[in-house]
Amino acid sequence: MERIQVANVRDLPEKIGKSMKIGNFDLALFKLSNGDIRAVENKCPHKGGMLSQGLVSGDYVFCPLHDWKICMKDGEAQAPDQGCVKTFKVEIQDKNVYVYV
């Protein structure tokens, strides 16, 4: 796994996704209202909607296309929907955000 610096905590708006390409990965990065930062695959398992454009509530992001609710902790779509997105480990060090890909 490779650790890559992707942002600074100060530059991430709360509850608004940021899309980024890292190598072969298209990621959605989110700063939650509790200060946690999550990184998930930027593609809904249903129809490929860009999760970085979705609404955030707690640990969940809602796909902007069909409102699928995706947990950003484990990547699982919430029932009755089925599917999963890849999640990425995030580390904060000296206000810098690192993602492991």
C-alpha positions in Angstrom: 0.0 0.0 0.0 1.2 3.5 -0.8 0.5 6.5 1.4 -0.2 9.7 -0.6 -0.8 13.2 0.7 -4.1 14.4 -0.8 -5.1 17.6 1.1 -4.8 19.7 4.2 -7.6 19.5 6.8 -8.1 23.3 6.7 -8.8 23.1 2.9 -11.6 20.6 3.2 -15.1 22.1 3.6 -17.4 20.2 6.0 -19.9 17.7 4.4 -18.9 18.6 0.8 -17.2 15.9 -1.3 -13.9 16.5 -3.1 -13.2 14.4 -6.2 -9.6 13.4 -6.9 -7.7 11.0 -9.1 -4.9 9.0 -7.5 -3.2 6.6 -10.0 -5.9 4.3 -11.2 -8.3 5.3 -8.4 -11.1 7.9 -8.5 -11.7 8.9 -4.9 -14.3 11.0 -3.1 -12.9 12.6 0.0 -15.2 13.9 2.7 -14.7 15.9 6.0 -17.6 14.9 8.3 -19.3 17.3 10.8 -17.4 15.5 13.6 -14.1 16.2 12.0 -13.4 12.7 10.7 -12.2 12.4 7.1 -13.3 9.5 4.9 -12.2 8.4 1.4 -14.3 6.1 -0.8 -14.5 5.1 -4.4 -16.2 7.9 -6.3 -18.6 5.6 -8.1 -22.0 4.4 -6.8 -22.4 0.6 -7.2 -25.9 1.1 -8.7 -25.4 3.3 -11.8 -22.0 4.9 -11.3 -23.1 8.2 -9.8 -20.3 10.4 -8.6 -20.5 10.1 -4.8 -18.4 13.3 -4.4 -21.5 15.2 -5.5 -23.8 13.5 -3.0 -25.3 14.8 0.2 -23.6 13.8 3.5 -25.4 12.9 6.7 -23.3 11.4 9.5 -21.2 8.6 8.2 -23.3 8.3 5.0 -23.3 9.8 1.6 -26.4 9.7 -0.7 -25.8 9.1 -4.4 -26.9 12.1 -6.4 -28.5 10.0 -9.1 -30.9 7.7 -7.3 -30.4 8.5 -3.6 -28.6 5.2 -2.6 -27.3 5.5 1.0 -23.7 4.4 1.2 -21.9 4.0 4.5 -18.4 5.6 4.3 -17.0 3.4 7.1 -17.4 0.1 5.3 -18.6 1.1 1.8 -21.9 -0.9 2.0 -25.1 0.3 0.5 -27.9 0.3 3.0 -30.9 -2.1 2.6 -32.9 -2.6 0.7 -30.2 -1.6 -1.8 -27.3 -3.9 -2.3 -23.7 -3.2 -3.3 -20.4 -1.9 -2.0 -17.8 0.7 -2.8 -14.1 0.5 -1.9 -13.0 2.4 1.1 -9.6 3.8 1.7 -7.6 4.2 5.0 -7.1 7.9 5.9 -4.5 9.3 8.2 -4.0 12.8 9.5 -0.6 14.0 10.4 0.3 17.7 11.2 -3.1 18.7 9.5 -2.1 16.9 6.3 -4.5 14.3 5.0 -3.0 11.0 3.7 -4.8 8.2 1.9 -3.5 4.7 1.5 -4.0 3.2 -2.0 
